[in-house]
Amino acid sequence: MQLKPIEQQVVAIVGASSGIGREAALRFARRGASVVVAARGEAGLQSLVDEIHQFGGKATEIVADVSVFEQVKAIADKTIATYGRLDTWVHSSATAVIAPFEQVTPDEFRRVIDVTLMGQVYGAMVALPHLKREGRGALLHISSMEGRRALPLQSSYSSAKHGVEGFLESLRVELKHEGSDVSVTSIKPAVINTPFYNNVLTKLGVKPTGIPPYYAPSLVADAVLYTAEHPTRDFIVGDVGKVLDVLQRLSPSLVDALLVLAGFQGQRTDELKSADAPNNLYEPVSENDRVEGDFGHLEIPSLTDWLDRNPAIGWGAAGTALGAAFLALLATQAFGKDG
């Protein structure tokens, strides 16, 4: 399967007003792609398009709530109306509630599923006909390592990301059966320093945090641009994500034990925050329309991402897996194995 060079692509990026989506849009545009950016917040989209136009890039915006199928379809329609085709669809919209399960209401749980799972489903539904008409293209879905291993206090978000993984596996096999040249990629970031933790609804009484360490949003954008040109099934972003993946395969009970120790206090900061504070469960939070979050001091680099993007130079997937397995083995020796 051969995908177009980025400078020849028309790319739709959903969830582009902040975080990973915003960084990816800037990177695609700088590489010469024509981009359509979508999100709920008009102000964030306009500032993004203005920034792209300032360096000579090609971009247009459309306001859309991904929980509404007709609005997601409008993104694809706007892309075709503006540029005449679609080559790559990048879907990164998500929302979350960080709280013990018993404190999450049915409406809140459903809303997370509607945005974080059904939005991705709707995106694939509207993008596929256009990609097939071109004869090739890429569906790039920003999933999460929580699609491989759920976390406490994030039951709705973890459920949505597990749903994304199941959906993509089914779709990928159907496309292979058809002989389609549409690439389907699940990009699974570890903890990324975006405004995600500023935006979520929290019922912890404090501002939440991911369990450190963090990785820079640019690492996920690197993965997005790489997989837009190189068909890839799964791309885990962050060394710790690869270690977690191996540990979960070796011993889910060990990961349970580690999360009992670190998964609760590790998601709390000391900064007080009410459940009534602005959050993006139902409305955008315009003051967080930026790429970076508040945890840059906890960022670390990731060696295995570079290996995955440079398989001819590094060990590639085999070296990545061996390195992660070695680190996971050290962890199992330190904490013990299942009986």
Secondary structure by P-SEA (a helix, b strand, c coil): cccccccccbbbbccccccaaaaaaaaaaaabbbbbbbcccaaaaaaaaaaaaaacccbbbbbbccccaaaaaaaaaaaaaacccccbbbbbcccccccccccccaaaaaaaaacccaaaaaaaaaaaaaaaaacbbbbcccccccccccccccaaaaaaaaaaaaaaaaaaaaaaaacccbbbbbbbbcccccccccccccccccccccccccccaaaaaaaaaaaaccccccccccaaaaaaaaaaaacaaaaaaaaaacccccccccccccccccccccccccccccccccccccbbbbaaaaaaacccccccaaaaaaaaaaaaaaaaaaccccc
